[in-house]
Amino acid sequence: MNTIAALHAARFPAAHDRAAAARLVERFVALGPAEARLASRAQGAAMLAALGGNAPYLAELALRESATLCALARHGADRAEAQAMAALAHLR
């Protein structure tokens, strides 16, 4: 279960701050079509609401690293990690 199916199996905590959760989803959708697709899925929206409504730092990170979140949902954790590590390897 390494793709969006993993998100379907996940149970995200309810947002403590619903307004902050809604703001994150709105800002995430505005980033582009891939982000809008992820946010339109029930589990993607639940993940974003949990991040936005419970963890301001993670909400900002989700916006900054939206491509990583989209890759995680689309290709799974292993491939998303490999892409991140490859990008870091170029920093040496």
N, C-alpha and C positions, 0 to 999 in steps of 0.2 A: 504494500500500500504506500507507494511513494509519490503519487500525484495528487490531484484534487480530491481523489478518493480518501486520502488521509485527512483532508480537511473535513470531509463529510463525517468521518468517524470521531472527530474532535468535538469536545464539549467546551465551549468558551464560557467564561463567567459573564454574568449580566453586567452591563455598564453601571457603575456607581453614579457617574455624572452623564446623564443622557444627552444633555446639550453638547458637551464636549465630544461625545461619541458621534453625534450627528454632524458636528463641524468637521471631524476627521473624515467621515465618509464623503461629505461634500467636497472637501479639499482634495481628497484622493481621486475622486471621479474626475475632477477638473484637470488632473495631470495628463490624461490621454485615454485613448480607446481601450488599451489593455487594462488599465486601472479601472475604467468604467465597467468592463466585462467582469473583472474579479468582484467588484463591489455589487454587481447585479445578482450574483449568485448568493443563495441563502447563507452558506457557510463563510463565504468571503465577507459578506456584510457583518456576520456575527463576529468574525475575527477582528475586523476593523472597529466594530463597536466596543469590543472588549479592550482593545488597545487604546482607543480614543477616550473611553469612559472610565478607564482605571489606571492608566499609566501615561502621563503626559510625555515623558521622555520617549517611550516606545511609540507613541503617536507621531512625534516628530521624526523619529527614526524610520517609521513606515513611509512617511512622505519622502524623506531623503533617499531611501532605498526601495522605492516602489517597484523598480525593475526586478529587484531580488525577490520581493514578495510575489510578483506576477510569475517569475520563473519557478519559484517554489510550487505555486499552484498548478502551473502548466506542466512542469517536467519532473517534479519531485525533489525531495530534500537532497539526495545524493548529487544530482546534476547541478542544483543551485549552489551547493557547497563547492563543487569542483569549479564552477565559474567564478565564484568569489575568491577561491584560493589562487586560481590562475591570474586574476586581476591583481592580487596582492604580490604574486611572484614577480610581476613587472616593476614593482617599486624598489627592488633591490639595487 
